[in-house]
Amino acid sequence: DQQVKQNSPSLSVQEGRISILNCDYTNSMFDYFLWYKKYPAEGPTFLISISSIKDKNEDGRFTVFLNKSAKHLSLHIVPSQPGDSAVYFCAASLEGNTGKLIFGQGTTLQVKP
Amino acid sequence: SQTIHQWPATLVQPVGSPLSLECTVEGTSNPNLYWYRQAAGRGLQLLFYSVGIGQISSEVPQNLSASRPQDRQFILSSKKLLLSDSGFYLCAWTPGVEKLFFGSGTQLSVL
């Protein structure tokens, strides 16, 4: 039973437009959420995070939104760039900002020039 | 700066053969260490974590084991591989309460 789900395996957007990656979770006890990005032949790298006490966190072109009532997390990338093409994983924690994370399946983002 | 090394990048093993994947971290001391696995079509799943030498916690029952013989060394092992052990294995570390830093991963195919 997957507690964190990314229901869209892939997403394609045009360069300069907004990319919206979605993530749903089932456990209301999650208290910390993160997004990781993964390029081929590399390990995932941390992108952005949000505590459950917040509903938005912004870092440059990346913004994460948290809707606790809907148990939904989204990552917005504006504007999208070809270098953003990668697999994006959302992850959740029951123990704050620690390494014990539950990951979604990942969404492959392709940004077309 | 801290770096994490994981090898090999790819591995093809027959069913029933043993497994040993090694991970080392440089530039830090007393890291928390983790083994994650991604099976086909699924998210990364935490297999083991360690907060110190000889201290191993298993998150899911399985055919694998982990050991931490030195502060910055984490080893994933199996005595006899199963087909279901195929997947992408990632080692990771944190200094404690902070984001995960991942190695480059090992793609294991059990045939």
Interface residues (C-beta under 8 A of the other chain):
Chain A: Q2 V4 Q6 L34 Y36 A41 E42 G43 P44 T45 F46 S49 F89 A91 G96 N97 T98 G99 K100 L101 I102 F103 G104 Q105 G106
Chain B: I4 Q6 A9 N32 Y34 Y36 Q38 G41 R42 G43 L44 Q45 L46 Y49 E59 L90 A92 W93 T94 V97 E98 K99 L100 F101 F102 G103 S104 G105
